[in-house]
Amino acid sequence: MSHLLVLGGTGRTGIHVLKQAAERGHHVRALVRNPDAVQAPAGVELIQGTPARIDDIRKAAAGTQAVISALNNSRASDSPWAKPVSPPMFMTDAMRNTLTVMEEEGIHRIVLTSAMGAGDDWARINPVFKALIKVSNIKTGYDDHHSVDKLLRASGTDWTLARAVALTDKPMGGALRAAETGTEKPGTRINRVDLARFLLDTLEKDTWIRKAPLVWNARG
């Protein structure tokens, strides 16, 4: 059992993190913009604020032992051409604040969602997908992911970046696979509920420390 701070807990992956963490018996605190608009699972403490403000993170992180971030650089829809609704480097600014507060509080463990193609996985990506990223509004999110990757690698934390392949909202799909870039051909999909499970398993078992595995649902 741990005292966890969850960032991005109102998102499509984050809400599964809150639910599963509470079910596993963790004490969960989530930093959210509007607590009145969130139907949080029983046992989850909501703290009003945003990770863009370091004092809000300080308030939410006090007394916690680890951080899970499911933050994303959002667009108005899933369309590659949809207008970005987050500030250009929202995740980077939030992570810079979070790492500062973690050092202040003596918190060493952080597990984050990322995306296939971020950081050193970029070289593996299909050229057609790379071209789409470069000409569409997906580029804003990828620039942010790349920057978060650099921040974490330069930090002294025990970080894990879970690089999700294409995300779906299907029910929990059973078997999960994870592998470092270049060691195994990943599948094409991962369900958000299963990604949340991977984040918590990784945290609880202290696996994938200072690594950035690709994560997907295995067939069958």
C-alpha positions, 0 to 999 in steps of 0.5 A: 500500500502506498500514498500515490499522487495521480496527475491527469486522473480525469483523462481517459486513461487516468480515470482507470488509474484512479479506480484501479489504484483505489481497488488495490488499496492505495491511498490516492490523491488526484490533482484536478481543475474542478473537483465538483465535476469529477466522479472519483472512486471511493477512497480517492482524495481530490485536490483542486489545482493544475500541474502547470502551477508548482504550488498546486503540485506542492499541495497535492504531493505532500505526504505521498510516496510515488507519482503516476502521470497520465497527462496528455497534450490534448486536441479537440478530438482524436483527429490528427487535424484537430486543434490543440487545446493544451498549451504547446509544452503543457506536459513538459512544464508540468513534469518540470514542476513535478520533478522539482517538487519530488526532489523537495519532498524526497519522492523518488518513483514516478511512472508516466504514460508516453507514446510510441515514437517518443524519444529513442523510439522515433527511429523505429516509426513507419515513415508514413506515420512520421510524415503524418506527425510532421504535417498534422497537429499530432506534432505538438504532442510529440514535441511535448513527449520528446521533451518530457523524455529528455527531462526524465533522463536527466533527472535523478528519479526512478522513472518509467515511461510507458510508451503506449501503442494506439489506444482504445476504450475497449474493456480490459483485454487480458495479456499485456506485453512490454519490450524495450525499443528494438527488442520485439515487434509491438502489437498495434493496440492497447486498451486504456484500462490495461495501460492503467493496469500496467502503470500500477503493476510497474509501480508496485513491482518496481519494474522497468526503472529508468526504462521506456518500454513499448506496451501493447495488448497481446493477441489471445 
